[in-house]
Amino acid sequence: MPSSIMSLSPFTKQMHSIPILSQPDLLHHRSNEMVRFLLRNHVGTNETIRRVVVPEVQKPTAQKLIVRLIKRGLLKRWPLHASKSYLRLGSAAIARWQYPQSYSRRLGPQVLPYQLGCLSLMANSQPSIQRLLPEELAQAFPDFPNTRDLHQWAYYLDSSGPASKLVTVRVEYRVGGEAVINKVAEQLHRYRQHPCVNRLLDEQRFIVHVVTATAEQEMALWDAADRLRFPAILRTAHDKSLTLFL
């Protein structure tokens, strides 16, 4: 083995395993932005794409742009509920830019509500927030561990203070506040084995943002967090559309 490879630090090896997702290079700027939105958020809808990606166009125009990308195989529509559907990257996008195959598959019954809850949070928050791509997370926090357990979640940055804070998103819509708080607290305790996460928690720069289905569930989270002394900064939101998964 070449000595230059043998001398790589553990962090360098970790960085090499993080995928760098290519920028789409279509001639049409709006088409690139739509592909990038699906790449960043893992899932989309007609409404979120129109409102977030192309707010300057009317609804019929946005739908025509989406349909055009579907016909080209760059996006793919999957059934959701009744007449509703969601969008993911199509096979042509995967092939053209060598994106992971997982970005195009139909989402399972556990992953789908999580991704839709994250999408709702990113699309509806004021001021707006943006889900981090894997390479953006690594750039903001170079020593953040590249483990499957930690990278299964969505993250965004909070740069409101002198030092950036990392926010991790959980979507909980089936269980009560105490069960959610206990589960996430146990996860955080386990994540403390990683020096980066341990440091961020100690500095109060690791935030948990929980999305629930109802305002009542949201209030129950705060009650449980106060009672059980939740070991991190908590944020909450709710999205009534998650009730369709109950």
C-alpha positions in Angstrom: 0.0 0.0 0.0 1.4 3.5 -0.9 2.7 5.4 2.1 0.6 8.4 1.2 -2.5 6.4 1.7 -1.2 4.7 4.9 -0.6 8.2 6.4 -4.2 9.4 6.0 -5.7 10.5 9.3 -9.0 8.9 10.5 -10.7 12.2 9.7 -9.4 12.2 6.1 -10.6 8.7 5.6 -14.0 9.7 7.0 -14.2 12.7 4.6 -13.4 10.4 1.6 -16.4 8.3 2.5 -18.9 11.2 2.4 -20.6 11.5 -1.0 -20.1 14.7 -2.9 -23.3 15.1 -4.8 -22.9 16.7 -8.3 -24.6 19.9 -9.2 -27.2 19.4 -12.0 -26.1 21.0 -15.2 -29.2 21.3 -17.3 -29.6 24.2 -19.7 -32.8 25.4 -17.9 -32.0 27.1 -14.5 -35.4 26.3 -13.0 -35.0 22.6 -13.9 -31.6 22.5 -12.1 -33.1 24.1 -9.0 -36.0 21.5 -9.0 -33.5 18.6 -9.2 -31.4 20.2 -6.5 -34.4 20.6 -4.3 -35.3 16.9 -4.5 -31.6 16.0 -3.9 -31.5 18.2 -0.8 -34.8 17.2 0.7 -35.1 13.6 -0.5 -38.8 14.2 -1.3 -41.0 17.0 -2.7 -44.5 17.9 -3.7 -46.0 20.1 -6.4 -46.9 22.7 -3.8 -43.5 22.8 -2.0 -41.6 23.0 -5.3 -43.8 25.8 -6.6 -43.6 27.8 -3.3 -39.9 27.3 -2.5 -38.2 26.8 -5.8 -40.2 28.8 -8.3 -42.3 31.3 -6.3 -42.2 33.7 -9.2 -44.3 31.6 -11.5 -48.0 30.8 -11.4 -49.2 27.3 -10.3 -50.1 26.0 -13.9 -46.6 27.0 -15.1 -44.9 25.3 -12.2 -46.9 22.1 -12.9 -45.9 22.2 -16.5 -42.2 22.4 -15.5 -42.6 19.5 -13.2 -44.4 17.4 -15.7 -41.7 18.1 -18.3 -39.0 16.8 -15.9 -41.1 13.7 -15.1 -41.3 13.0 -18.9 -37.6 13.3 -19.2 -37.1 10.8 -16.3 -35.4 13.4 -14.1 -38.2 13.3 -11.6 -40.6 10.6 -10.7 -44.1 10.8 -9.1 -45.2 8.2 -6.4 -48.7 7.8 -5.0 -49.2 9.1 -1.5 -52.9 9.1 -0.4 -56.1 9.3 -2.5 -55.2 11.8 -5.3 -52.1 13.1 -3.6 -48.6 12.1 -4.6 -45.0 12.9 -3.8 -41.9 13.4 -6.0 -38.4 11.9 -6.0 -35.5 11.9 -8.4 -36.0 9.9 -11.5 -33.8 7.2 -13.0 -32.4 9.6 -15.6 -31.1 12.0 -12.9 -29.5 9.1 -11.0 -27.8 7.9 -14.2 -26.7 11.4 -15.4 -25.2 12.6 -12.2 -24.4 9.3 -10.5 -26.6 10.0 -7.4 -27.2 7.1 -5.0 -30.0 4.8 -6.1 -31.7 5.3 -2.8 -32.6 8.9 -3.8 -35.0 7.5 -6.4 -36.8 4.6 -4.8 -40.3 4.6 -3.4 -40.2 5.4 0.3 -41.3 2.9 2.9 -44.0 3.4 5.5 -41.6 4.5 8.2 -39.3 6.7 6.1 -42.0 8.5 4.1 -43.6 10.3 7.0 -40.2 11.3 8.3 -39.1 12.8 5.0 -42.4 14.6 4.6 -42.2 15.9 8.1 -38.7 17.3 7.4 -39.9 18.7 4.1 -42.8 20.5 5.9 -40.4 22.0 8.4 -37.9 23.2 5.8 -40.6 24.6 3.5 -42.8 26.4 6.2 -40.3 27.8 8.7 -39.9 31.6 8.9 -37.2 32.6 8.5 -36.6 29.8 6.0 -34.2 27.0 6.8 -32.3 24.6 4.5 -31.6 21.0 5.0 -27.9 20.2 4.8 -26.4 18.0 2.1 -23.9 15.5 3.4 -20.9 17.5 2.2 -22.3 20.7 3.8 -22.6 19.0 7.1 -19.0 17.8 6.9 -17.8 21.3 5.9 -19.6 23.0 8.8 -18.5 20.4 11.3 -15.4 18.6 10.0 -15.2 16.2 12.9 -18.8 15.2 12.9 -18.9 11.4 12.8 -19.8 9.7 9.6 -21.9 6.9 11.1 -25.1 5.4 9.7 -26.9 6.1 13.0 -26.2 9.8 12.9 -26.5 10.3 9.1 -30.0 8.8 9.0 -31.4 12.1 10.3 -31.9 15.5 8.6 -29.9 18.5 9.8 -29.8 22.2 9.3 -27.7 25.1 10.6 -28.7 27.8 13.0 -26.3 30.7 12.5 -28.1 33.2 14.7 -25.4 33.4 17.4 -21.6 33.9 17.4 -21.1 30.1 16.8 -23.1 28.0 14.5 -25.4 25.4 16.0 -26.4 22.1 14.5 -30.1 21.2 14.5 -31.2 17.6 14.1 -34.8 16.9 13.0 -37.1 14.2 14.5 -40.6 13.4 13.2 -42.9 11.9 15.9 -46.6 11.6 15.3 -47.8 8.3 16.9 -46.5 8.3 20.5 -46.9 10.7 23.5 -44.6 13.4 24.6 -42.9 11.4 27.4 -42.1 8.5 25.1 -40.6 10.8 22.5 -38.5 12.7 25.1 -37.2 9.5 26.7 -36.3 8.0 23.3 -34.4 11.1 22.0 -32.7 11.6 25.3 -31.4 8.0 25.1 -30.1 8.6 21.6 -28.3 11.7 22.7 -26.7 9.8 25.6 -25.5 7.3 23.1 -24.2 9.9 20.7 -22.0 11.4 23.4 -19.4 8.7 22.6 -18.5 10.9 19.6 -16.3 13.8 20.7 -17.9 16.3 18.3 -21.4 15.6 19.4 -20.3 15.5 23.0 -18.7 19.0 22.6 -21.7 20.4 20.8 -24.1 19.2 23.5 -21.9 20.6 26.3 -21.8 24.0 24.5 -25.6 23.9 23.9 -25.0 23.9 20.1 -26.7 20.6 19.4 -30.5 21.3 19.0 -33.3 18.8 18.6 -36.3 20.0 16.5 -39.3 17.6 16.8 -42.1 17.8 14.3 -45.5 16.3 15.5 -48.9 16.0 13.9 -51.0 18.2 16.2 -50.6 21.2 18.5 -51.6 19.0 21.4 -48.7 16.6 20.8 -46.4 19.6 20.5 -47.5 20.9 23.9 -47.1 17.4 25.4 -43.5 17.4 24.3 -42.7 20.6 26.2 -44.4 19.3 29.3 -42.4 16.1 29.2 -39.1 17.9 28.4 -39.5 20.2 31.4 -40.5 17.3 33.7 -37.8 15.0 32.6 -35.0 17.6 32.1 -34.3 17.0 28.5 -30.5 17.2 28.0 -30.5 19.5 24.9 -32.2 22.6 23.5 -35.6 21.6 22.2 -37.6 23.1 19.3 -41.0 21.9 18.1 -43.4 22.3 15.2 -46.5 20.4 14.0 -48.0 19.5 10.7 -51.6 18.3 10.5 -50.9 16.4 7.3 -49.0 13.8 9.3 -52.3 12.6 10.7 -52.9 10.7 7.5 -50.3 8.2 8.6 -52.1 7.5 11.9 
